[in-house]
């Protein structure tokens, strides 16, 4: 018996801020005190939220920017009285806020609510989907300021809604009105355009994230944060999931589906029937609709086809690490064999790259598919060349 999980939205929340009271926003690693001289870079545009009153010796402001003052917040000239912890003044500079980019996965976090928060400890996202997708809700925390570079290879970055200063903007009209205000150009810069649609994914089989065109930006930001190169996988035959920047050790399952497939219900099924088992407590899963490029003869781009991608990784340690992922992948494939028609799954293909036993089996299957494809391609090429030679000798081809 399956108890259907409630469909509760998972929001993408922006992490950095440009608040005056955030110590990491200052070059001294602390908030300016009364004897300090505060410097904002003259030619850097910035929006700064101020949550409390401050006394300062001096302050140099940017040519273009704003202070957003909370109730009771403000600035006063230091009157020379004793200030605890501020015996000697210094020049304290505000950090460059323009370094933060929209397509940096490390600057976003998924926020779950209700019962889904516990279930989602098993869920992760491939790198392109860690950044807000086209039907996602975006949150900027109340009483925070920020500045984001939204350079993009897309003409428009679509979102379902954006929450700013505690107010949710979930219609194109509300968002257009906000863009006309004074804060928007100070918060968002770059060649990209954000568009709020107010609509959720209309397809029960799921919708692709829509960040593929900016995948190179996602990976560049991610690798820059981790030292410009992917970590070396601990397995012999790592896998490269679609939408993910680095290869992983684990398993992938690609599903072909019918119009009856429901992505949310199928995710709930996997969570409740399989991932809830104690032996899979350390396994995490990413599941989403992706578009896989199709090629002619393995070389010429032809089109793309939608499929459901499941990625399984094991965060545990010990002798069973890796093998557990293989067991789960096998259980999923067995479940598909038994119930796939009812679930709207027409076929599934599993690849595993973890321990020697399963990896050898999966690797041999993959290798056999690659070898068969190579042989078929060579046979087709030989037939093609033979046909041309035959026509040439017959005089039908010059």
MISEVEX-372340 format. One line per 3 residues: number of its first residue (from 1); their letters; for each residue x, y, z of C-alpha. Coordinates in nm, 2 decimals. Each point is the difference from the previous one (the first is absolute). Example, Ala and Ser with C-alpha at 12.3 -4.5 7.8 and 13.67 -1.06 7.14 Angstrom:
<pts>
1> AS> 1.23/-0.45/0.78; 0.14/0.34/-0.07;
</pts>
This chain:
<pts>
1> XXX> 0.00/0.00/0.00; 0.14/0.34/-0.11; -0.08/0.30/0.21;
4> XXX> 0.02/0.29/-0.25; 0.24/0.27/0.12; -0.13/0.36/-0.01;
7> XXX> 0.13/0.20/-0.29; 0.17/0.28/0.19; 0.21/0.25/-0.20;
10> XXX> 0.38/-0.01/0.04; 0.13/0.36/-0.05; 0.35/0.11/-0.11;
13> XXX> 0.13/0.26/0.25; 0.29/0.24/-0.07; 0.27/-0.02/0.26;
16> XXX> 0.23/0.31/-0.01; -0.11/0.34/0.10; 0.13/0.36/0.00;
19> XXX> -0.12/0.09/0.35; 0.19/0.25/0.20; 0.00/-0.22/0.31;
22> XXX> 0.14/-0.31/-0.18; 0.37/-0.02/0.12; 0.11/-0.19/-0.32;
25> XXX> -0.10/0.30/-0.21; 0.29/0.20/0.14; 0.37/-0.04/-0.07;
28> XXX> 0.09/0.00/0.38; -0.25/-0.29/0.05; -0.20/0.21/0.25;
31> XXX> -0.27/0.26/-0.01; 0.13/0.36/0.02; 0.00/0.16/0.35;
34> XXX> -0.02/0.37/0.11; 0.37/0.09/-0.05; 0.02/-0.16/-0.35;
37> XXX> 0.00/0.17/-0.34; -0.23/-0.18/-0.23; 0.08/-0.02/-0.37;
40> XXX> -0.23/-0.12/-0.28; 0.17/-0.03/-0.34; -0.08/0.32/-0.20;
43> XXX> -0.09/-0.17/-0.33; -0.17/-0.32/0.13; -0.38/0.00/0.00;
46> XXX> -0.14/-0.14/0.32; -0.32/-0.04/0.20; 0.06/-0.04/0.38;
49> XXX> -0.26/-0.09/0.26; 0.06/0.17/0.34; -0.17/-0.18/0.29;
52> XXX> 0.11/0.22/0.30; 0.14/0.34/0.09; 0.38/0.06/-0.04;
55> XXX> 0.23/0.28/0.12; 0.30/0.05/-0.24; 0.30/0.24/-0.02;
58> XXX> -0.03/0.04/-0.38; -0.16/-0.17/-0.30; 0.08/0.02/-0.37;
61> XXX> -0.30/-0.10/-0.22; -0.02/-0.14/-0.35; -0.11/0.22/-0.29;
64> XXX> -0.30/-0.23/-0.06; -0.16/-0.21/0.27; -0.26/-0.01/0.28;
67> XXX> -0.04/-0.06/0.37; -0.32/-0.19/0.09; -0.07/0.09/0.36;
70> XXX> -0.19/-0.22/0.24; -0.22/0.17/0.26; 0.23/0.19/0.24;
73> XXX> 0.31/-0.06/-0.21; 0.23/0.29/-0.11; 0.34/0.17/0.04;
76> XXX> 0.13/0.26/0.24; 0.34/0.17/0.03; 0.22/-0.14/0.28;
79> XXX> -0.01/0.24/0.30; 0.34/-0.12/0.14; -0.15/-0.19/0.30;
82> XXX> 0.14/-0.34/0.09; -0.11/-0.28/-0.22; 0.06/-0.36/0.14;
85> XXX> 0.21/-0.21/-0.24; 0.09/0.30/-0.22; 0.30/0.15/0.17;
88> XXX> 0.20/0.07/-0.32; -0.17/0.10/-0.32; 0.08/-0.14/-0.35;
91> XXX> -0.10/0.03/-0.36; -0.26/-0.27/-0.07; -0.09/-0.07/-0.36;
94> XXX> -0.32/-0.16/-0.14; 0.07/-0.30/-0.21; -0.06/-0.01/-0.38;
97> XXX> -0.36/-0.13/-0.03; 0.01/-0.05/-0.38; 0.19/-0.33/0.02;
100> XXX> -0.32/-0.20/0.07; -0.16/-0.16/-0.31; -0.35/-0.14/-0.04;
103> XXX> 0.13/-0.33/-0.15; 0.23/-0.09/0.29; -0.15/-0.31/0.17;
106> XXX> 0.20/0.06/0.32; -0.20/0.32/0.06; -0.35/-0.17/0.00;
109> XXX> -0.16/-0.24/0.25; -0.32/-0.20/-0.03; -0.25/0.08/0.28;
112> XXX> -0.26/-0.27/0.09; -0.30/0.04/0.22; -0.22/-0.24/0.19;
115> XXX> 0.02/-0.38/-0.03; 0.20/0.03/-0.32; 0.30/0.13/0.19;
118> XXX> 0.07/-0.35/0.14; -0.06/-0.18/-0.33; 0.23/0.25/-0.18;
121> XXX> 0.31/-0.11/0.20; 0.02/-0.27/-0.26; -0.04/0.24/-0.29;
124> XXX> 0.27/0.21/-0.17; 0.01/0.18/-0.33; 0.25/-0.02/-0.29;
127> XXX> 0.20/0.32/-0.03; -0.21/0.17/-0.27; -0.31/-0.05/0.22;
130> XXX> 0.16/0.14/0.31; -0.05/0.34/-0.16; -0.36/0.12/-0.03;
133> XXX> -0.18/-0.18/-0.29; -0.28/0.15/-0.22; -0.29/-0.11/0.23;
136> XXX> 0.17/0.06/0.33; -0.08/0.25/0.28; 0.29/0.22/0.10;
139> XXX> 0.04/0.15/0.35; 0.22/0.29/0.11; -0.02/0.01/0.38;
142> XXX> -0.20/0.28/0.16; 0.21/0.29/0.13; 0.29/-0.07/-0.22;
145> XXX> 0.16/0.19/-0.30; 0.19/-0.16/-0.28; 0.16/0.05/-0.34;
148> XXX> 0.01/-0.28/-0.27; 0.16/-0.02/-0.34; -0.27/-0.16/-0.23;
151> XXX> 0.21/-0.04/-0.31; -0.16/-0.29/-0.20; 0.01/-0.18/-0.34;
154> XXX> -0.38/0.00/0.01; -0.21/0.28/-0.13; -0.22/-0.02/0.31;
157> XXX> 0.04/-0.18/0.34; -0.34/-0.12/0.09; -0.12/-0.05/0.36;
160> XXX> -0.33/-0.07/0.17; 0.03/0.26/0.27; 0.26/0.22/0.18;
163> XXX> -0.03/0.10/0.37; 0.17/0.33/0.10; -0.01/0.17/0.34;
166> XXX> -0.27/-0.25/0.11; -0.23/0.07/-0.30; -0.07/-0.27/-0.26;
169> XXX> -0.01/0.12/-0.36; -0.18/-0.27/-0.19; -0.15/0.17/-0.31;
172> XXX> 0.16/0.17/-0.30; -0.17/0.32/0.09; 0.13/0.01/0.36;
175> XXX> 0.35/-0.07/-0.12; -0.01/0.26/-0.27; -0.11/0.26/0.25;
178> XXX> 0.29/-0.10/0.23; 0.25/0.04/-0.28; -0.12/0.36/-0.04;
181> XXX> 0.10/0.08/0.35; 0.34/0.14/0.12; 0.14/-0.32/0.16;
184> XXX> -0.02/-0.25/-0.29; 0.29/0.14/-0.20; 0.21/0.01/0.31;
187> XXX> -0.08/-0.36/0.09; 0.02/-0.16/-0.35; 0.26/0.07/-0.27;
190> XXX> 0.13/-0.17/-0.31; -0.14/-0.08/-0.34; -0.26/-0.25/0.12;
193> XXX> -0.37/0.07/0.05; -0.21/-0.15/0.28; -0.36/-0.07/-0.08;
196> XXX> -0.26/-0.11/0.26; -0.28/-0.22/-0.15; -0.21/-0.10/0.30;
199> XXX> -0.04/-0.35/-0.15; 0.11/-0.35/0.11; 0.12/-0.28/-0.22;
202> XXX> -0.31/-0.10/-0.21; 0.11/-0.36/-0.07; -0.05/-0.27/0.26;
205> XXX> 0.30/-0.18/-0.15; 0.22/0.30/0.11; 0.17/0.28/-0.18;
208> XXX> 0.36/0.04/-0.09; 0.18/0.26/0.21; 0.09/0.23/-0.29;
211> XXX> 0.35/0.09/0.11; 0.18/-0.21/-0.27; 0.11/0.31/-0.20;
214> XXX> 0.17/0.13/0.31; 0.15/-0.33/0.11; 0.35/0.13/-0.08;
217> XXX> -0.06/0.29/0.24; -0.12/-0.24/0.27; 0.31/-0.22/-0.03;
220> XXX> 0.24/0.29/-0.03; -0.13/0.15/0.33; 0.00/-0.34/0.17;
223> XXX> 0.35/-0.09/-0.11; 0.13/0.34/0.09; -0.13/-0.05/0.36;
226> XXX> 0.16/-0.35/0.02; 0.34/0.08/-0.15; -0.07/0.00/-0.37;
229> XXX> -0.01/-0.38/-0.05; -0.23/-0.29/0.08; 0.09/-0.23/0.29;
232> XXX> 0.15/-0.33/-0.11; -0.28/-0.27/0.03; 0.08/-0.30/0.22;
235> XXX> -0.14/-0.25/-0.24; 0.14/-0.14/-0.33; -0.28/0.09/-0.23;
238> XXX> -0.17/0.32/0.13; -0.32/0.12/-0.16; -0.09/0.34/-0.15;
241> XXX> -0.36/0.08/0.07; -0.17/0.26/-0.22; 0.00/0.34/0.16;
244> XXX> 0.28/-0.09/0.23; 0.35/0.16/-0.02; 0.22/-0.28/0.13;
247> XXX> -0.01/-0.38/-0.03; -0.14/-0.19/0.29; 0.03/-0.35/0.16;
250> XXX> -0.34/-0.15/0.03; -0.28/-0.10/-0.24; -0.22/0.16/-0.26;
253> XXX> -0.33/-0.12/-0.14; -0.15/0.15/-0.31; -0.38/-0.06/-0.04;
256> XXX> -0.21/0.03/-0.32; -0.35/0.08/0.10; -0.36/0.01/-0.13;
259> XXX> -0.27/0.27/0.05; -0.11/-0.17/0.32; 0.32/0.06/0.18;
262> XXX> -0.01/0.24/0.30; 0.34/0.12/0.12; -0.11/0.12/0.35;
265> XXX> -0.19/-0.33/0.07; 0.29/-0.21/-0.12; 0.25/0.20/0.22;
268> XXX> -0.23/-0.05/0.29; -0.02/-0.37/-0.07; 0.38/-0.04/-0.01;
271> XXX> 0.04/0.20/0.32; -0.27/-0.20/0.19; 0.05/-0.35/-0.13;
274> XXX> 0.38/-0.01/-0.05; 0.20/0.29/0.14; -0.19/-0.02/0.33;
277> XXX> 0.17/-0.34/0.07; 0.27/0.02/0.26; 0.26/-0.16/-0.23;
280> XXX> -0.04/0.30/-0.23; 0.03/0.27/0.26; 0.32/0.14/-0.15;
283> XXX> -0.11/0.00/-0.36; -0.11/0.32/-0.17; -0.19/0.03/-0.32;
286> XXX> -0.05/0.26/-0.27; -0.30/-0.05/-0.23; -0.12/0.24/-0.27;
289> XXX> -0.09/0.03/-0.37; 0.29/0.07/-0.23; 0.05/0.03/-0.37;
292> XXX> 0.26/-0.24/-0.14; 0.16/0.10/-0.33; -0.04/-0.25/-0.29;
295> XXX> 0.26/-0.03/-0.27; 0.02/-0.17/-0.34; 0.28/-0.26/-0.01;
298> XXX> 0.11/0.12/0.34; 0.14/0.32/-0.15; -0.25/0.23/-0.17;
301> XXX> -0.25/0.17/0.23; -0.35/-0.09/-0.08; -0.25/0.10/0.27;
304> XXX> -0.06/-0.05/0.37; -0.24/-0.24/0.18; -0.15/0.04/0.34;
307> XXX> 0.07/-0.26/0.26; -0.01/-0.04/0.38; 0.34/-0.01/0.15;
310> XXX> 0.06/-0.16/0.35; 0.35/0.05/0.15; 0.09/-0.20/0.32;
313> XXX> 0.30/0.07/0.22; 0.10/-0.13/0.34; 0.12/0.24/0.27;
316> XXX> 0.08/-0.27/0.25; 0.33/-0.16/0.09; 0.11/-0.36/0.05;
319> XXX> 0.01/-0.33/-0.18; -0.35/0.03/-0.14; 0.05/0.35/-0.15;
322> XXX> -0.07/-0.02/-0.38; -0.15/-0.35/0.02; -0.30/0.15/0.17;
325> XXX> -0.06/0.23/-0.30; 0.02/-0.31/-0.23; -0.26/-0.18/0.21;
328> XXX> -0.23/0.30/-0.02; 0.05/0.04/-0.37; -0.08/-0.37/-0.05;
331> XXX> -0.31/0.03/0.23; -0.12/0.29/-0.22; 0.05/-0.20/-0.32;
334> XXX> -0.19/-0.29/0.15; -0.29/0.22/0.11; -0.01/0.14/-0.36;
337> XXX> -0.01/-0.35/-0.14; -0.29/-0.09/0.22; -0.20/0.32/0.01;
340> XXX> 0.14/0.22/-0.29; -0.31/-0.02/-0.21; -0.23/0.12/0.28;
343> XXX> 0.25/0.28/0.09; 0.02/0.12/-0.36; 0.36/-0.11/-0.05;
346> XXX> 0.06/-0.17/-0.33; 0.37/-0.09/0.05; 0.30/0.07/0.22;
349> XXX> 0.38/-0.02/-0.05; 0.23/-0.03/0.30; 0.37/0.08/0.02;
352> XXX> 0.21/-0.06/0.32; 0.35/0.11/0.08; 0.09/-0.09/0.36;
355> XXX> 0.14/-0.33/0.13; 0.19/-0.26/-0.21; -0.28/-0.26/-0.01;
358> XXX> -0.29/0.21/-0.12; 0.22/0.25/-0.19; 0.14/-0.28/-0.20;
361> XXX> -0.35/-0.12/-0.10; -0.13/0.34/-0.07; 0.32/0.10/-0.18;
364> XXX> -0.02/-0.31/-0.22; -0.36/0.08/-0.09; 0.10/0.35/-0.09;
367> XXX> 0.30/-0.12/-0.19; -0.20/-0.25/-0.20; -0.25/0.28/-0.09;
370> XXX> 0.29/0.22/-0.12; 0.17/-0.28/-0.19; -0.33/-0.10/-0.17;
373> XXX> -0.06/0.36/-0.10; 0.35/0.04/-0.13; -0.03/-0.32/-0.21;
376> XXX> -0.33/0.11/-0.14; 0.14/0.34/-0.09; 0.30/-0.16/-0.17;
379> XXX> -0.23/-0.24/-0.19; -0.22/0.28/-0.11; 0.30/0.20/-0.11;
382> XXX> 0.14/-0.29/-0.20; -0.34/-0.06/-0.17; -0.02/0.37/-0.08;
385> XXX> 0.34/0.01/-0.15; -0.06/-0.33/-0.19; -0.32/0.15/-0.15;
388> XXX> 0.19/0.31/-0.12; 0.27/-0.22/-0.15; -0.26/-0.22/-0.18;
391> XXX> -0.19/0.31/-0.14; 0.34/0.15/-0.11; 0.10/-0.32/-0.19;
394> XXX> -0.35/-0.02/-0.16; 0.05/0.35/-0.13; -0.30/0.14/0.19;
397> XX> 0.22/0.21/0.23; 0.28/0.24/-0.11;
</pts>
